[in-house]
Amino acid sequence: MPVLKAVEKLERYAPGGEDTDVASWRREGAIVFYWLSALALTLLFRLPEPFTFNVAQTVASVWGVVLLVVSLGISQWLYAQVAIHEERPFNWLGTPIFIIGNSLGETLAFLLVFKLGTFIGGSLATPFGLAGTSYHVLTFGFGFLTFLIYGGAIHGLFWMRIFPPHFREDERALKVRKFRLWSESALSFSWCLVFYVFEDFWSVVFFHAIVDTVLMIRVRPRIFRFSSSSPAVVS
């Protein structure tokens, strides 16, 4: 799949953020700006999903929960096989800040992008007189494709430049990383399906928080520390 190949290239050749113990307001500021921009756009376009609690619908479906749990389990197991922290200490302050902020802020961004895709898909389906299953397949398909493109781009162009290099490069790891991209796509599919079928924002926030927790445990980036072992502070 071209999208997955592009993500792999971004992931492998992104320079990576500087692994430093010096606090950086520019780095943390970029992250907070990302979260607040997603919140501002959510309010601007008046998306209803964050202000409704449809978790019960997802849970009642059973298959929705199974899909979320299975795709999460496989993707995070594969991620744990290749992600390394290189003896960085666990970030006790930054971890809860990042988990809470990113599970909310970036999930808002994901929802915005997905709904943009479904809007495009629906706009294309209507002139062709598509209805029923064909309408929903095209609409959801565009939403999912837009989600994948955005997810790969924000990961490779933003996050991989903030986090220090954190993937093993041995032969086994490179093979696992290819499977991991497919597992991440399956995870994204499950999130998009929950967005589309149940209009459920908060279940995705919960599962996104688990993903962020695994990242902070396995990679331990030095973010949101607000202090450093060095007296200098990078602005």
Backbone as JSON, one array per atom type, in Angstrom:
{
  "sequence": "MPVLKAVEKLERYAPGGEDTDVASWRREGAIVFYWLSALALTLLFRLPEPFTFNVAQTVASVWGVVLLVVSLGISQWLYAQVAIHEERPFNWLGTPIFIIGNSLGETLAFLLVFKLGTFIGGSLATPFGLAGTSYHVLTFGFGFLTFLIYGGAIHGLFWMRIFPPHFREDERALKVRKFRLWSESALSFSWCLVFYVFEDFWSVVFFHAIVDTVLMIRVRPRIFRFSSSSPAVVS",
  "N": [[0.85, -1.19, 0.0], [0.69, 2.17, -0.95], [0.49, 4.3, 0.93], [1.33, 3.17, 3.36], [3.96, 2.5, 2.71], [5.02, 5.03, 2.35], [4.8, 6.03, 4.95], [6.55, 4.3, 6.25], [9.0, 5.1, 5.14], [9.13, 7.75, 6.06], [9.29, 7.23, 8.77], [11.66, 5.78, 9.01], [13.64, 7.49, 8.05], [13.32, 9.96, 9.2], [14.84, 12.59, 11.02], [14.7, 12.71, 13.81], [14.14, 13.88, 17.16], [16.22, 15.89, 19.32], [18.01, 14.14, 21.71], [17.99, 15.18, 24.64], [18.69, 16.45, 27.91], [17.9, 18.9, 28.49], [15.5, 21.33, 29.17], [12.93, 22.39, 26.89], [11.12, 24.96, 25.76], [10.26, 25.51, 23.24], [9.86, 23.02, 22.02], [7.92, 21.72, 23.73], [6.02, 23.71, 23.55], [5.24, 23.56, 20.88], [3.89, 21.14, 20.89], [1.73, 21.64, 22.65], [0.51, 23.7, 21.24], [-0.37, 22.28, 19.02], [-2.3, 20.6, 20.21], [-4.12, 22.55, 21.21], [-4.87, 23.81, 18.86], [-6.33, 21.8, 17.6], [-8.45, 21.63, 19.4], [-9.54, 24.21, 19.12], [-10.42, 24.15, 16.44], [-12.28, 22.13, 16.62], [-14.24, 23.35, 18.2], [-14.83, 25.49, 16.54], [-15.98, 24.27, 14.27], [-18.01, 23.05, 15.5], [-18.24, 20.31, 16.34], [-20.14, 17.57, 17.37], [-19.49, 15.17, 18.68], [-17.43, 15.12, 20.81], [-18.91, 16.13, 22.9], [-20.87, 14.44, 23.56], [-21.71, 11.3, 25.04], [-21.15, 8.35, 23.96], [-20.21, 5.87, 24.62], [-21.48, 3.63, 25.69], [-22.91, 2.58, 23.55], [-20.9, 1.55, 21.91], [-19.8, -0.39, 23.61], [-22.01, -2.06, 23.97], [-22.23, -3.19, 21.49], [-20.38, -5.22, 21.34], [-18.77, -6.47, 19.22], [-17.5, -4.15, 18.48], [-15.92, -3.48, 20.71], [-14.32, -5.77, 20.84], [-12.91, -5.57, 18.42], [-11.51, -3.17, 18.88], [-9.93, -3.9, 21.12], [-8.43, -6.15, 20.23], [-7.03, -5.14, 17.97], [-5.6, -3.11, 19.24], [-4.06, -4.6, 21.08], [-2.41, -6.24, 19.43], [-1.02, -4.29, 17.9], [0.35, -2.81, 19.87], [1.91, -4.74, 21.1], [3.66, -5.42, 19.03], [4.87, -2.92, 18.71], [6.2, -2.69, 21.14], [8.21, -4.51, 20.75], [10.09, -3.26, 19.17], [10.58, -0.65, 20.0], [12.73, 1.44, 21.89], [14.24, 2.73, 24.91], [16.75, 3.45, 25.59], [17.97, 3.59, 28.13], [16.97, 5.93, 29.24], [15.63, 7.73, 32.01], [12.48, 7.02, 33.62], [9.84, 9.23, 32.92], [8.37, 10.91, 35.2], [6.87, 13.25, 35.63], [6.28, 14.3, 33.06], [4.95, 12.18, 31.8], [2.12, 11.71, 32.71], [1.11, 14.21, 31.92], [1.49, 14.22, 29.15], [0.01, 11.93, 28.37], [-2.66, 12.54, 29.12], [-3.04, 15.03, 27.8], [-2.42, 14.43, 25.08], [-4.05, 12.24, 24.44], [-6.51, 13.42, 24.46], [-6.2, 15.85, 22.9], [-4.94, 15.04, 20.42], [-6.72, 13.08, 19.58], [-8.94, 14.63, 19.05], [-7.92, 15.95, 16.8], [-7.68, 13.75, 15.09], [-10.38, 13.05, 14.84], [-11.39, 15.33, 13.55], [-10.01, 15.21, 11.09], [-10.9, 12.74, 10.09], [-13.66, 13.27, 9.81], [-13.53, 15.25, 7.9], [-12.67, 13.73, 5.74], [-14.9, 12.0, 5.45], [-16.8, 13.86, 4.76], [-15.88, 14.69, 2.26], [-16.06, 12.23, 0.91], [-18.84, 11.75, 1.1], [-19.77, 13.94, -0.36], [-18.89, 13.29, -2.88], [-20.29, 10.96, -3.33], [-22.99, 11.62, -3.44], [-23.63, 13.08, -5.96], [-23.45, 10.95, -7.73], [-25.58, 9.44, -7.14], [-25.41, 7.49, -5.2], [-26.44, 5.29, -2.63], [-27.43, 3.82, 0.52], [-25.58, 0.89, 1.28], [-23.39, 1.23, -0.54], [-23.04, 3.99, -0.49], [-22.25, 4.4, 2.19], [-19.91, 2.86, 2.27], [-18.22, 4.24, 0.49], [-18.15, 6.77, 1.71], [-17.16, 6.22, 4.32], [-14.77, 5.03, 3.53], [-13.31, 7.14, 2.37], [-13.0, 8.71, 4.63], [-11.44, 7.02, 6.26], [-9.13, 6.72, 4.66], [-8.21, 9.37, 4.57], [-7.67, 9.7, 7.27], [-5.58, 7.82, 7.59], [-3.58, 8.94, 5.95], [-3.15, 11.4, 7.21], [-2.42, 10.51, 9.78], [0.0, 9.16, 9.25], [1.52, 11.29, 8.23], [1.59, 13.22, 10.34], [2.89, 11.75, 12.23], [5.4, 11.14, 11.04], [6.37, 13.67, 10.25], [6.11, 15.35, 12.42], [5.95, 14.16, 15.18], [8.11, 12.31, 15.09], [10.2, 14.04, 14.91], [10.27, 15.26, 17.28], [10.42, 13.35, 19.32], [13.23, 11.44, 20.48], [15.41, 9.37, 18.39], [14.12, 6.13, 18.42], [13.82, 3.48, 17.65], [14.76, 0.13, 17.19], [17.27, -1.06, 14.94], [18.06, -3.47, 13.94], [18.05, -6.53, 11.94], [15.81, -8.2, 12.52], [14.14, -6.37, 13.83], [13.53, -4.56, 11.78], [11.94, -6.14, 10.13], [9.8, -6.65, 11.85], [8.84, -4.06, 12.13], [7.66, -3.55, 9.69], [5.41, -5.21, 9.77], [4.24, -3.96, 11.9], [3.31, -1.54, 10.89], [1.1, -2.36, 9.4], [-0.44, -3.34, 11.5], [-0.88, -0.98, 12.89], [-2.46, 0.29, 11.04], [-4.72, -1.32, 11.14], [-5.5, -0.75, 13.74], [-6.1, 1.96, 13.44], [-8.23, 1.69, 11.67], [-10.15, 0.49, 13.33], [-10.6, 2.58, 15.14], [-11.63, 4.55, 13.43], [-13.96, 3.26, 12.59], [-15.42, 3.16, 14.94], [-15.77, 5.9, 15.34], [-17.42, 6.38, 13.11], [-19.63, 4.55, 13.07], [-20.7, 4.53, 15.68], [-20.44, 7.11, 16.51], [-18.7, 7.72, 18.54], [-16.57, 9.27, 20.54], [-15.17, 9.13, 22.98], [-14.44, 6.5, 23.62], [-12.37, 6.06, 21.83], [-10.57, 7.96, 22.77], [-9.88, 6.77, 25.21], [-8.57, 4.38, 24.37], [-6.56, 5.51, 22.88], [-5.16, 6.75, 24.92], [-4.03, 4.54, 26.15], [-2.24, 3.72, 24.16], [-0.53, 5.95, 24.2], [0.46, 5.69, 26.77], [1.97, 3.32, 26.6], [3.91, 4.22, 24.81], [5.21, 6.22, 26.37], [6.29, 4.66, 28.35], [7.95, 2.85, 27.0], [9.6, 4.47, 25.36], [10.2, 6.87, 26.71], [10.47, 9.78, 26.34], [12.04, 12.97, 26.9], [10.1, 15.08, 27.74], [7.97, 17.8, 28.76], [9.15, 18.23, 31.27], [10.11, 20.51, 32.48], [12.33, 21.2, 33.88], [15.84, 20.67, 34.2], [18.97, 18.84, 34.12], [20.87, 20.53, 33.48], [21.9, 23.95, 33.76], [21.17, 25.61, 31.73], [18.52, 26.73, 29.6], [16.66, 25.94, 26.81], [15.1, 28.05, 24.61]],
  "CA": [[0.0, 0.0, 0.0], [1.56, 3.35, -1.05], [0.46, 5.1, 2.15], [2.17, 2.51, 4.36], [5.35, 2.63, 2.28], [5.43, 6.41, 2.63], [4.96, 6.13, 6.4], [7.79, 3.58, 6.6], [10.13, 5.95, 4.77], [9.17, 8.86, 7.0], [9.68, 6.7, 10.07], [13.05, 5.32, 8.98], [14.6, 8.52, 7.69], [13.12, 11.18, 9.97], [16.05, 12.8, 11.8], [14.5, 12.49, 15.24], [14.4, 15.01, 18.03], [17.47, 15.83, 20.06], [17.88, 13.45, 22.99], [18.67, 16.09, 25.55], [18.09, 16.61, 29.23], [17.65, 20.33, 28.64], [14.1, 21.66, 28.9], [12.76, 23.17, 25.67], [9.78, 25.51, 25.63], [9.87, 25.44, 21.83], [9.36, 21.67, 21.76], [6.66, 21.54, 24.43], [5.08, 24.69, 23.01], [4.7, 23.03, 19.62], [2.93, 20.08, 21.22], [0.54, 22.27, 23.21], [-0.13, 24.42, 20.13], [-1.05, 21.25, 18.24], [-3.51, 20.2, 20.94], [-5.07, 23.67, 21.28], [-5.39, 24.04, 17.51], [-7.38, 20.8, 17.38], [-9.59, 22.03, 20.22], [-10.14, 25.4, 18.52], [-11.13, 23.74, 15.23], [-13.45, 21.36, 17.07], [-15.25, 24.32, 18.63], [-15.19, 26.3, 15.38], [-16.87, 23.49, 13.41], [-19.09, 22.56, 16.36], [-18.37, 18.86, 16.28], [-20.93, 17.16, 18.54], [-19.03, 13.93, 19.31], [-16.77, 15.27, 22.12], [-19.84, 16.61, 23.92], [-21.83, 13.37, 23.82], [-21.04, 10.12, 25.61], [-21.75, 7.18, 23.3], [-19.41, 4.67, 24.92], [-22.38, 2.5, 25.92], [-23.25, 1.98, 22.26], [-19.75, 0.75, 21.48], [-19.7, -1.55, 24.5], [-23.15, -2.94, 23.72], [-22.07, -3.87, 20.2], [-19.45, -6.32, 21.58], [-17.77, -6.56, 18.16], [-16.73, -2.92, 18.5], [-14.93, -3.61, 21.77], [-13.38, -6.83, 20.45], [-12.05, -5.01, 17.38], [-10.63, -2.21, 19.52], [-8.99, -4.57, 22.01], [-7.53, -7.01, 19.46], [-6.13, -4.3, 17.17], [-4.7, -2.44, 20.18], [-3.13, -5.57, 21.64], [-1.41, -6.64, 18.42], [-0.18, -3.15, 17.52], [1.24, -2.41, 20.96], [2.89, -5.82, 21.31], [4.68, -5.24, 18.0], [5.59, -1.69, 19.02], [7.09, -2.96, 22.27], [9.34, -5.3, 20.26], [11.07, -2.47, 18.42], [10.83, 0.65, 20.62], [13.74, 1.38, 22.95], [14.39, 4.0, 25.63], [18.19, 3.7, 25.73], [18.28, 3.88, 29.54], [16.44, 7.19, 29.76], [14.8, 7.48, 33.2], [11.04, 7.2, 33.43], [9.46, 10.64, 33.04], [7.23, 10.89, 36.1], [6.04, 14.45, 35.46], [5.83, 14.45, 31.69], [4.11, 11.08, 31.34], [0.67, 11.97, 32.82], [0.75, 15.4, 31.13], [1.4, 13.82, 27.75], [-1.08, 10.97, 28.18], [-3.95, 13.25, 29.18], [-3.11, 16.04, 26.75], [-2.4, 13.89, 23.73], [-5.21, 11.38, 24.2], [-7.62, 14.32, 24.16], [-5.89, 16.78, 21.82], [-4.73, 14.41, 19.11], [-7.95, 12.4, 19.17], [-9.73, 15.67, 18.41], [-7.36, 16.13, 15.46], [-8.06, 12.57, 14.3], [-11.81, 13.15, 14.54], [-11.54, 16.38, 12.54], [-9.51, 14.71, 9.8], [-11.81, 11.69, 9.64], [-14.91, 13.87, 9.37], [-13.23, 15.91, 6.64], [-12.68, 12.68, 4.72], [-16.26, 11.52, 5.21], [-17.5, 14.93, 4.05], [-15.46, 14.59, 0.85], [-16.65, 11.02, 0.37], [-20.28, 11.95, 0.94], [-19.98, 14.9, -1.44], [-18.68, 12.59, -4.15], [-21.3, 9.9, -3.49], [-24.31, 12.18, -3.74], [-23.88, 13.31, -7.39], [-23.57, 9.68, -8.45], [-26.81, 8.79, -6.71], [-25.14, 6.33, -4.34], [-27.24, 5.23, -1.4], [-27.31, 2.56, 1.24], [-24.25, 0.35, 1.56], [-22.38, 1.84, -1.4], [-22.81, 5.35, 0.03], [-21.5, 4.31, 3.44], [-18.57, 2.34, 1.97], [-17.43, 5.32, -0.09], [-17.98, 7.83, 2.71], [-16.22, 5.74, 5.34], [-13.48, 4.78, 2.89], [-12.59, 8.41, 2.26], [-12.62, 9.1, 5.98], [-10.34, 6.16, 6.71], [-7.95, 7.06, 3.87], [-7.74, 10.66, 5.05], [-7.12, 9.42, 8.6], [-4.29, 7.15, 7.41], [-2.61, 9.89, 5.4], [-2.83, 12.36, 8.25], [-1.7, 9.83, 10.85], [1.37, 8.94, 8.81], [2.21, 12.57, 8.06], [1.85, 13.86, 11.63], [3.86, 10.91, 12.92], [6.72, 11.28, 10.45], [6.82, 15.06, 10.1], [6.02, 16.08, 13.69], [6.35, 13.42, 16.38], [9.44, 11.72, 14.95], [11.18, 15.11, 15.05], [10.25, 15.67, 18.68], [10.96, 12.24, 20.1], [14.55, 11.0, 20.03], [15.36, 8.09, 17.67], [13.76, 5.15, 19.44], [13.53, 2.18, 17.07], [15.88, -0.76, 16.89], [17.56, -1.12, 13.51], [18.57, -4.78, 13.54], [17.28, -7.16, 10.87], [14.52, -8.65, 13.03], [13.32, -5.21, 14.12], [13.06, -4.0, 10.52], [10.83, -6.98, 9.69], [8.68, -6.41, 12.76], [8.31, -2.72, 11.88], [6.75, -3.61, 8.53], [4.14, -5.75, 10.27], [3.67, -2.98, 12.82], [2.55, -0.56, 10.13], [-0.21, -2.97, 9.1], [-1.21, -3.4, 12.75], [-1.31, 0.38, 13.18], [-3.56, 0.57, 10.12], [-5.88, -2.02, 11.7], [-5.92, 0.02, 14.9], [-6.74, 3.16, 12.9], [-9.51, 1.26, 11.11], [-11.08, 0.29, 14.44], [-10.97, 3.89, 15.66], [-12.51, 5.21, 12.45], [-15.24, 2.58, 12.6], [-16.12, 3.62, 16.14], [-16.21, 7.27, 15.01], [-18.45, 6.41, 12.07], [-20.83, 3.76, 13.39], [-21.27, 4.86, 16.99], [-20.17, 8.53, 16.81], [-18.15, 7.58, 19.89], [-15.26, 9.91, 20.68], [-14.48, 8.85, 24.24], [-13.79, 5.18, 23.59], [-11.11, 6.24, 21.12], [-9.7, 8.67, 23.71], [-9.39, 5.78, 26.17], [-7.6, 3.5, 23.74], [-5.41, 6.36, 22.52], [-4.41, 6.95, 26.15], [-3.22, 3.33, 26.35], [-1.14, 3.82, 23.2], [0.41, 6.96, 24.7], [1.09, 5.13, 27.96], [3.01, 2.39, 26.13], [4.98, 5.04, 24.25], [5.97, 6.89, 27.42], [7.02, 3.64, 29.1], [8.97, 2.23, 26.15], [10.51, 5.45, 24.76], [10.58, 7.79, 27.78], [11.0, 11.06, 25.86], [12.23, 13.98, 27.94], [9.2, 16.2, 27.44], [7.18, 18.32, 29.89], [9.88, 18.07, 32.54], [10.18, 21.88, 33.02], [13.59, 21.37, 34.59], [16.88, 19.86, 33.58], [20.2, 18.69, 34.89], [21.73, 21.6, 33.02], [21.32, 25.23, 34.12], [20.7, 26.32, 30.54], [17.2, 26.38, 29.12], [16.51, 26.28, 25.41], [13.84, 28.75, 24.37]],
  "C": [[0.89, 1.24, 0.0], [1.62, 4.17, 0.23], [1.38, 4.5, 3.2], [3.64, 2.6, 4.0], [5.87, 4.03, 2.57], [5.67, 6.6, 4.12], [6.26, 5.46, 6.83], [9.01, 4.43, 6.28], [10.27, 7.13, 5.72], [9.72, 8.4, 8.34], [11.16, 6.35, 10.1], [14.03, 6.46, 8.79], [14.36, 9.86, 8.36], [14.32, 11.37, 10.9], [15.89, 12.54, 13.29], [14.84, 13.72, 16.05], [15.71, 14.82, 18.78], [17.22, 15.17, 21.4], [18.66, 14.24, 24.03], [17.94, 16.15, 26.88], [17.82, 18.08, 29.53], [16.2, 20.63, 28.28], [14.0, 22.55, 27.67], [11.33, 23.66, 25.57], [9.31, 25.46, 24.19], [9.26, 24.08, 21.52], [8.0, 21.45, 22.42], [5.59, 22.5, 23.92], [4.44, 24.22, 21.72], [3.65, 21.97, 19.88], [1.62, 20.69, 21.73], [-0.22, 23.04, 22.13], [-0.92, 23.45, 19.26], [-2.36, 20.85, 18.91], [-4.56, 21.33, 20.94], [-5.66, 24.0, 19.91], [-6.52, 23.07, 17.2], [-8.63, 21.17, 18.17], [-10.31, 23.23, 19.59], [-10.95, 25.04, 17.27], [-12.38, 22.93, 15.57], [-14.58, 22.3, 17.47], [-15.74, 25.15, 17.44], [-16.21, 25.57, 14.5], [-17.99, 22.81, 14.2], [-19.31, 21.05, 16.23], [-19.11, 18.37, 17.52], [-20.32, 15.99, 19.32], [-18.33, 14.12, 20.66], [-17.72, 15.65, 23.25], [-20.99, 15.63, 24.15], [-21.06, 12.14, 24.27], [-21.71, 8.86, 25.08], [-20.96, 5.89, 23.54], [-20.31, 3.44, 25.08], [-22.76, 1.81, 24.62], [-22.12, 1.1, 21.74], [-19.66, -0.52, 22.3], [-20.81, -2.54, 24.21], [-23.0, -3.71, 22.43], [-21.22, -5.13, 20.32], [-18.37, -6.37, 20.49], [-16.91, -5.31, 18.11], [-15.61, -2.99, 19.53], [-13.88, -4.65, 21.4], [-12.39, -6.3, 19.41], [-11.05, -4.03, 17.98], [-9.54, -2.91, 20.34], [-7.97, -5.39, 21.22], [-6.53, -6.17, 18.66], [-5.15, -3.56, 18.06], [-3.63, -3.4, 20.68], [-2.03, -5.95, 20.66], [-0.46, -5.48, 18.11], [0.8, -2.78, 18.63], [2.25, -3.49, 21.31], [4.02, -5.68, 20.29], [5.51, -3.99, 18.27], [6.6, -1.93, 20.14], [8.31, -3.77, 21.84], [10.44, -4.45, 19.66], [11.41, -1.13, 19.08], [11.8, 0.51, 21.78], [13.86, 2.75, 23.63], [15.84, 4.36, 25.9], [18.54, 4.22, 27.12], [17.86, 5.27, 30.0], [15.58, 6.89, 30.98], [13.33, 7.7, 32.88], [10.66, 8.63, 33.75], [8.2, 10.75, 33.88], [6.32, 12.09, 35.94], [5.44, 14.52, 34.06], [4.85, 13.38, 31.22], [2.61, 11.36, 31.5], [0.24, 13.19, 32.02], [0.55, 15.0, 29.67], [0.22, 12.89, 27.5], [-2.43, 11.68, 28.15], [-4.09, 14.23, 28.02], [-3.22, 15.46, 25.36], [-3.6, 13.0, 23.44], [-6.45, 12.22, 23.88], [-7.34, 15.16, 22.91], [-5.73, 16.11, 20.47], [-5.95, 13.62, 18.66], [-8.92, 13.4, 18.56], [-9.25, 15.91, 16.98], [-7.75, 14.97, 14.55], [-9.53, 12.64, 13.89], [-12.06, 14.19, 13.45], [-11.14, 15.89, 11.16], [-10.44, 13.65, 9.24], [-13.1, 12.29, 9.1], [-14.72, 14.67, 8.08], [-13.28, 14.89, 5.5], [-14.08, 12.18, 4.41], [-17.09, 12.58, 4.48], [-17.16, 14.9, 2.56], [-16.1, 13.37, 0.2], [-18.13, 11.16, 0.13], [-20.6, 12.91, -0.19], [-19.8, 14.26, -2.81], [-19.77, 11.55, -4.41], [-22.64, 10.45, -3.94], [-24.55, 12.43, -5.22], [-24.06, 12.04, -8.22], [-24.8, 8.89, -8.03], [-26.58, 7.57, -5.85], [-25.95, 6.43, -3.06], [-26.98, 3.9, -0.71], [-25.86, 2.17, 1.48], [-23.16, 1.02, 0.75], [-22.04, 3.25, -0.93], [-21.92, 5.29, 1.27], [-20.08, 3.79, 3.2], [-17.68, 3.46, 1.43], [-17.15, 6.41, 0.95], [-16.98, 7.42, 3.77], [-14.83, 5.54, 4.75], [-12.66, 6.05, 2.76], [-12.14, 8.9, 3.64], [-11.42, 8.32, 6.48], [-9.04, 6.5, 5.97], [-7.35, 8.38, 4.33], [-7.08, 10.52, 6.41], [-5.73, 8.81, 8.48], [-3.22, 8.12, 6.93], [-2.18, 10.89, 6.47], [-2.0, 11.71, 9.36], [-0.24, 9.59, 10.49], [2.16, 10.23, 8.73], [2.55, 13.2, 9.41], [2.88, 13.06, 12.42], [5.26, 11.17, 12.38], [7.26, 12.7, 10.45], [6.83, 15.84, 11.41], [6.6, 15.29, 14.86], [7.76, 12.83, 16.27], [10.55, 12.76, 15.03], [11.21, 15.69, 16.46], [10.84, 14.58, 19.57], [12.35, 11.88, 19.6], [14.42, 9.71, 19.22], [15.13, 6.96, 18.67], [13.37, 3.79, 18.87], [14.82, 1.39, 16.87], [16.03, -0.87, 15.38], [18.14, -2.46, 13.07], [17.61, -5.43, 12.54], [15.9, -7.6, 11.34], [13.59, -7.46, 13.27], [12.74, -4.59, 12.84], [11.89, -4.81, 9.96], [9.59, -6.74, 10.55], [8.03, -5.06, 12.46], [7.4, -2.69, 10.66], [5.39, -4.17, 8.94], [3.44, -4.73, 11.16], [2.85, -1.93, 12.08], [1.17, -1.08, 9.75], [-1.07, -3.03, 10.36], [-1.7, -2.02, 13.15], [-2.47, 0.77, 12.27], [-4.84, -0.09, 10.62], [-6.42, -1.27, 12.92], [-6.65, 1.29, 14.45], [-8.12, 2.84, 12.33], [-10.55, 1.1, 12.22], [-11.52, 1.62, 15.02], [-11.93, 4.6, 14.72], [-13.9, 4.58, 12.45], [-16.08, 3.01, 13.8], [-16.62, 5.06, 15.95], [-17.46, 7.24, 14.12], [-19.75, 5.74, 12.5], [-21.5, 4.26, 14.67], [-21.15, 6.35, 17.35], [-19.61, 8.64, 18.23], [-16.72, 8.14, 19.92], [-14.49, 9.37, 21.88], [-13.88, 7.46, 24.33], [-12.44, 5.27, 22.9], [-10.11, 6.98, 22.0], [-9.07, 7.68, 24.69], [-8.32, 4.9, 25.56], [-6.36, 4.27, 23.26], [-4.54, 6.6, 23.75], [-3.53, 5.73, 26.45], [-2.01, 3.33, 25.42], [-0.08, 4.81, 23.71], [1.13, 6.48, 25.95], [2.22, 4.19, 27.57], [4.19, 3.18, 25.58], [5.84, 5.66, 25.36], [6.76, 5.9, 28.29], [8.18, 3.1, 28.28], [10.01, 3.23, 25.64], [11.04, 6.45, 25.78], [11.17, 9.1, 27.25], [11.06, 12.08, 26.98], [11.4, 15.22, 27.6], [8.38, 16.54, 28.68], [7.84, 18.02, 31.23], [10.0, 19.41, 33.26], [11.39, 22.11, 33.91], [14.6, 20.46, 33.92], [18.08, 19.75, 34.49], [21.19, 19.78, 34.53], [21.1, 22.93, 33.38], [20.75, 25.99, 32.95], [19.32, 25.83, 30.15], [17.08, 26.84, 27.69], [15.15, 26.93, 25.2], [13.27, 28.39, 23.04]]
}
